[in-house]
Amino acid sequence: MTVVLGAGVDESVISVLPARGAQRKRRRGLRVLMFPITFAIVAALWEGYKVVGPQNGGKILGWKLLPRAGSREMPHVWDMVSRLTRPENGPNSQTIGIVVAKAAFYSFRVALLAFVLGVVIGMVLAILMTRFKFFERALMPYLVISQTVPIVGIAPVLVFILAAWSRNLGDQKWIAASLLGAFLAFFPITIGGLRGLKSASPESIELMDSYAASWWMTLVKLRLPSAAPYLAPAMRVAGAAAVVGVVVSEISVKINQGIGELVALYGQQATNDPAKLFTAVFGAAILGLVMSALVASMEKLMLRSRPVTA
């Protein structure tokens, strides 16, 4: 039997609240544990394949699909981890871990700028295409085509254009890397923002019109809040695209401070020191994880006031 308290609060509702709080704590704990558990599973699979996998690779149905399991191609996990604590080039040089951390932090700042630029450009385009139908019909095909152009070919051209515009801009290659990252990041924001801005119900739009609200007021009060659930997954894709664009462009334009160039440099030394290459790969992976966590935090901030059912 349900007992109603004097303040008008149902006792059954009060009993549910601590249970929900405990569930949230368990979920947070599981999320924290997922990273080391996943890393342990991947490491176990890696070492397991080294034991059972062919040293020179293998074929499946005539196709050479099985990678080589030798120490040069697949160094042991403990060798890759221990390499982080060793000097990079000599006894007096910095450790690999410090070098990789500095390069990853440099690339993170460039990727963050690329992400912000991509969000701003994407939302401006989405708002313009929502406001002007002819703008959407004229621009959308070119936006789709733009994503088929490889940034490896665009990067040198962009550096040349910046250098022709100003010698100082040409020397700051990180500007080109951030622009190329934004070039990949703006497209999902544009598509998600356009769909989200159009998701407001006709009844709600008619209600705003009945209040004589301007188009700008309707955008701020109705369309942008309605677009939040569509922008959240678009921002996840944009964050990953910004990281990929920056890392690839760093290799193309040879930015020495970035993690992309470090991957290319250590790749040239992989014949004699294969574990060293994977330390840079670890840095690039951590860079992606940090960007993903940042975007997830922004997503929670965007959706914090929306009901769970929405």
C-alpha positions as CSV (number, residue, x, y, z in Angstrom):
1,M,0.0,0.0,0.0
2,T,1.4,3.4,-1.0
3,V,1.6,5.9,1.8
4,V,1.4,9.6,1.0
5,L,3.5,11.9,3.1
6,G,2.3,15.1,4.6
7,A,4.1,17.2,2.1
8,G,2.2,15.6,-0.7
9,V,5.2,13.4,-1.9
10,D,4.6,9.8,-2.7
11,E,6.8,7.5,-0.6
12,S,7.3,5.1,-3.5
13,V,8.8,8.0,-5.6
14,I,11.2,8.8,-2.7
15,S,12.3,5.1,-2.6
16,V,13.1,5.1,-6.3
17,L,15.4,8.1,-6.2
18,P,18.2,6.5,-4.2
19,A,18.0,3.4,-6.5
20,R,18.4,5.6,-9.6
21,G,21.4,7.4,-8.0
22,A,23.0,4.1,-7.3
23,Q,22.4,3.0,-10.9
24,R,24.1,6.2,-12.1
25,K,27.1,5.6,-9.9
26,R,27.4,2.0,-11.2
27,R,27.2,3.2,-14.8
28,R,29.9,5.8,-14.2
29,G,32.1,3.2,-12.5
30,L,31.7,0.8,-15.4
31,R,32.6,3.6,-17.9
32,V,35.8,4.3,-16.0
33,L,36.7,0.6,-15.9
34,M,35.9,0.1,-19.6
35,F,39.1,1.6,-20.8
36,P,41.6,-0.6,-18.9
37,I,39.4,-3.7,-19.5
38,T,39.3,-2.9,-23.3
39,F,43.1,-2.3,-23.3
40,A,43.7,-5.6,-21.5
41,I,41.4,-7.5,-24.0
42,V,43.2,-5.9,-27.0
43,A,46.6,-6.7,-25.5
44,A,45.6,-10.3,-24.8
45,L,44.3,-10.7,-28.4
46,W,47.5,-9.2,-29.7
47,E,49.8,-11.5,-27.7
48,G,47.5,-14.5,-28.5
49,Y,47.8,-13.9,-32.2
50,K,51.6,-13.7,-31.9
51,V,51.5,-17.2,-30.4
52,V,49.2,-18.9,-33.0
53,G,49.7,-16.6,-36.0
54,P,52.1,-17.4,-38.9
55,Q,55.4,-15.7,-38.7
56,N,55.3,-14.8,-42.5
57,G,51.6,-14.2,-42.8
58,G,49.0,-16.5,-44.3
59,K,46.3,-16.9,-46.8
60,I,42.5,-17.4,-46.5
61,L,40.8,-18.8,-49.6
62,G,43.8,-17.8,-51.7
63,W,43.9,-14.2,-50.4
64,K,46.8,-13.1,-48.2
65,L,44.8,-11.8,-45.2
66,L,46.6,-13.0,-42.1
67,P,49.3,-10.5,-41.0
68,R,52.8,-11.5,-40.0
69,A,53.2,-12.4,-36.3
70,G,57.0,-11.7,-36.1
71,S,58.5,-9.4,-33.5
72,R,59.4,-6.9,-36.2
73,E,55.8,-6.6,-37.5
74,M,54.1,-7.1,-34.1
75,P,56.3,-6.3,-31.1
76,H,55.3,-7.5,-27.7
77,V,53.0,-5.2,-25.8
78,W,55.4,-4.9,-22.9
79,D,58.2,-3.8,-25.3
80,M,56.0,-1.0,-26.7
81,V,55.0,0.2,-23.2
82,S,58.5,0.0,-21.8
83,R,59.8,1.9,-24.9
84,L,57.9,5.0,-23.6
85,T,60.3,5.2,-20.6
86,R,63.5,5.0,-22.7
87,P,65.4,8.0,-24.2
88,E,64.4,8.9,-27.7
89,N,67.9,9.2,-29.3
90,G,70.5,9.0,-26.6
91,P,71.2,8.9,-22.9
92,N,70.8,12.6,-22.5
93,S,67.7,13.0,-24.7
94,Q,64.1,13.1,-23.5
95,T,62.1,9.9,-23.1
96,I,59.8,8.7,-25.8
97,G,56.8,9.2,-23.5
98,I,57.6,12.9,-23.0
99,V,58.2,13.5,-26.7
100,V,54.9,11.7,-27.7
101,A,53.0,13.6,-25.0
102,K,54.2,17.0,-26.2
103,A,53.4,16.1,-29.8
104,A,50.0,14.8,-28.9
105,F,49.2,18.0,-26.9
106,Y,50.3,20.2,-29.9
107,S,48.1,18.2,-32.2
108,F,45.2,18.4,-29.7
109,R,45.3,22.2,-29.7
110,V,45.3,22.3,-33.5
111,A,42.5,19.8,-33.7
112,L,40.5,21.7,-31.1
113,L,40.8,24.8,-33.2
114,A,39.8,22.8,-36.3
115,F,36.8,21.4,-34.4
116,V,35.6,24.9,-33.3
117,L,36.0,26.3,-36.8
118,G,34.2,23.3,-38.3
119,V,31.3,23.8,-35.8
120,V,31.0,27.5,-36.6
121,I,31.2,27.1,-40.4
122,G,28.9,24.2,-40.4
123,M,26.2,26.0,-38.3
124,V,26.4,29.1,-40.3
125,L,25.9,27.1,-43.5
126,A,23.0,25.2,-41.9
127,I,21.3,28.4,-40.8
128,L,21.7,30.0,-44.2
129,M,20.3,26.9,-46.0
130,T,17.4,26.8,-43.6
131,R,16.6,30.4,-44.2
132,F,17.1,30.4,-48.0
133,K,15.9,27.4,-49.9
134,F,17.7,28.4,-53.1
135,F,21.0,28.5,-51.0
136,E,20.5,24.9,-50.0
137,R,19.7,23.8,-53.6
138,A,22.7,25.6,-55.0
139,L,25.3,24.7,-52.3
140,M,24.5,21.2,-51.2
141,P,25.9,19.4,-54.2
142,Y,29.2,21.2,-53.9
143,L,29.4,20.4,-50.2
144,V,29.0,16.7,-51.0
145,I,31.6,16.8,-53.7
146,S,34.0,18.7,-51.4
147,Q,34.2,15.7,-49.1
148,T,35.5,13.5,-51.9
149,V,38.6,15.6,-52.4
150,P,41.7,14.0,-50.6
151,I,43.2,16.4,-48.1
152,V,46.7,15.0,-48.8
153,G,46.5,16.8,-52.2
154,I,44.9,19.9,-50.7
155,A,47.5,20.4,-47.9
156,P,50.5,21.5,-50.1
157,V,48.2,23.7,-52.2
158,L,46.8,25.4,-49.1
159,V,50.3,26.0,-47.7
160,F,51.3,27.6,-51.0
161,I,48.2,29.8,-51.0
162,L,48.9,31.0,-47.4
163,A,52.6,31.7,-48.3
164,A,51.5,33.7,-51.4
165,W,49.1,35.7,-49.2
166,S,51.6,36.3,-46.5
167,R,55.1,34.9,-45.7
168,N,54.2,34.8,-42.0
169,L,51.1,32.7,-42.7
170,G,53.1,30.4,-44.9
171,D,55.6,29.8,-42.1
172,Q,52.8,29.0,-39.6
173,K,51.9,25.5,-41.0
174,W,49.6,24.8,-38.1
175,I,47.1,27.2,-39.7
176,A,46.9,25.0,-42.8
177,A,46.5,21.9,-40.5
178,S,43.6,23.5,-38.6
179,L,41.9,24.7,-41.8
180,L,42.2,21.2,-43.2
181,G,40.8,19.7,-40.0
182,A,37.9,22.2,-40.2
183,F,37.4,21.2,-43.9
184,L,36.5,17.7,-42.7
185,A,34.7,18.7,-39.6
186,F,32.2,21.2,-41.0
187,F,30.3,18.8,-43.2
188,P,28.7,16.5,-40.5
189,I,27.8,19.7,-38.6
190,T,26.2,21.2,-41.6
191,I,24.1,18.1,-42.4
192,G,23.1,17.5,-38.7
193,G,22.4,21.1,-38.1
194,L,20.3,21.4,-41.3
195,R,18.2,18.4,-40.4
196,G,17.9,19.5,-36.8
197,L,16.8,23.1,-37.7
198,K,14.1,21.6,-39.9
199,S,12.9,19.2,-37.2
200,A,10.7,21.7,-35.4
201,S,7.0,20.7,-35.7
202,P,4.8,22.9,-37.9
203,E,2.5,23.5,-35.0
204,S,5.3,25.0,-33.0
205,I,6.3,27.2,-35.9
206,E,2.7,28.3,-36.3
207,L,2.6,29.1,-32.6
208,M,5.7,31.3,-33.0
209,D,4.2,33.0,-36.0
210,S,1.0,33.7,-34.0
211,Y,3.1,35.5,-31.4
212,A,4.6,37.6,-34.3
213,A,8.0,36.3,-33.5
214,S,10.8,37.2,-35.9
215,W,12.7,34.6,-37.9
216,W,15.7,35.2,-35.6
217,M,13.6,34.7,-32.5
218,T,12.1,31.5,-33.9
219,L,15.6,30.3,-34.6
220,V,16.9,31.0,-31.1
221,K,13.9,29.9,-29.1
222,L,12.6,27.0,-31.2
223,R,14.8,25.7,-34.0
224,L,18.2,25.6,-32.2
225,P,16.8,23.7,-29.2
226,S,15.1,21.3,-31.6
227,A,18.4,20.7,-33.4
228,A,20.3,19.7,-30.2
229,P,19.6,15.9,-30.5
230,Y,20.8,16.0,-34.2
231,L,23.9,18.1,-33.4
232,A,25.1,15.8,-30.7
233,P,26.0,12.8,-33.0
234,A,27.2,15.2,-35.7
235,M,29.6,16.8,-33.2
236,R,31.0,13.3,-32.4
237,V,31.7,12.7,-36.1
238,A,33.1,16.2,-36.5
239,G,35.5,15.7,-33.5
240,A,36.9,12.5,-35.0
241,A,37.1,14.1,-38.5
242,A,39.0,17.1,-37.0
243,V,41.6,14.8,-35.4
244,V,42.0,12.8,-38.6
245,G,42.3,15.9,-40.7
246,V,45.0,17.4,-38.5
247,V,47.1,14.3,-38.2
248,V,47.0,13.6,-41.9
249,S,47.8,17.2,-42.8
250,E,50.7,17.3,-40.3
251,I,52.2,14.4,-42.3
252,S,51.5,16.2,-45.6
253,V,52.9,19.6,-44.7
254,K,55.6,18.2,-42.4
255,I,54.8,19.9,-39.1
256,N,57.6,18.7,-36.8
257,Q,55.8,19.4,-33.6
258,G,52.7,17.3,-34.3
259,I,51.9,13.7,-33.6
260,G,51.3,13.0,-37.3
261,E,54.8,13.9,-38.3
262,L,56.1,11.9,-35.3
263,V,54.3,8.8,-36.6
264,A,55.9,9.3,-40.0
265,L,59.3,9.8,-38.5
266,Y,59.1,6.8,-36.2
267,G,57.8,4.8,-39.2
268,Q,61.0,5.4,-41.0
269,Q,62.9,3.9,-38.0
270,A,60.5,0.9,-37.6
271,T,62.9,-1.5,-39.3
272,N,65.4,-1.3,-36.5
273,D,63.0,-0.2,-33.7
274,P,59.5,-1.4,-34.4
275,A,58.2,-0.7,-30.9
276,K,59.1,3.0,-31.3
277,L,56.5,3.4,-34.0
278,F,53.7,2.1,-31.8
279,T,54.5,4.7,-29.1
280,A,53.5,7.4,-31.6
281,V,50.4,5.4,-32.5
282,F,49.5,5.3,-28.8
283,G,49.8,9.1,-28.7
284,A,47.5,9.5,-31.7
285,A,45.0,7.1,-30.2
286,I,45.0,9.0,-26.9
287,L,44.5,12.2,-28.8
288,G,41.4,10.8,-30.4
289,L,40.1,9.5,-27.0
290,V,40.6,12.9,-25.4
291,M,38.8,14.7,-28.2
292,S,36.0,12.1,-27.9
293,A,35.7,12.7,-24.2
294,L,35.6,16.5,-24.7
295,V,32.8,16.2,-27.3
296,A,30.9,13.8,-25.0
297,S,31.0,16.4,-22.2
298,M,29.8,19.1,-24.6
299,E,26.9,16.8,-25.7
300,K,25.9,16.3,-22.0
301,L,25.9,20.1,-21.6
302,M,23.8,20.6,-24.7
303,L,21.2,18.0,-23.7
304,R,21.2,18.6,-19.9
305,S,17.8,20.4,-19.9
306,R,16.0,18.0,-22.2
307,P,13.8,15.3,-20.8
308,V,15.0,11.7,-21.0
309,T,12.2,10.7,-23.4
310,A,13.3,13.4,-25.8
